[in-house]
Amino acid sequence: MAEEETVDPVRAVEMRLRARLAVVERTAWFGFVQAMRARPEETQAFIEAERARCQEGFGSGAWARDLTAAERTLLGAEVDAGLAQLVEDARAEIGEAP
């Protein structure tokens, strides 16, 4: 069998985990868009509150204690950017102006 026709067992585990993450992400996206359609103001307020909660949790070191301060800062920034982008993407999906 040619090399490009096989998958290394370690990579296969990575691909399966990646697929599971994609399924969870798409399912969550569906729920989030539905919430944005039904109650956009409340949904956006919830996300803003979560952004603040995450900033405090990662910033104070109360969360992800196994990480260094620099790693927590990076993780916190990525989570914050992801939550902000989530709202922006959902608003575009439902046709709401930013």
PyMOL commands that set and color helices and strands:
alter all, ss='L'
color gray80, all
select helices_A, chain A and resi 3-5+9-38+40-60+69-93
alter helices_A, ss='H'
color red, helices_A
deselect
rebuild
show_as cartoon
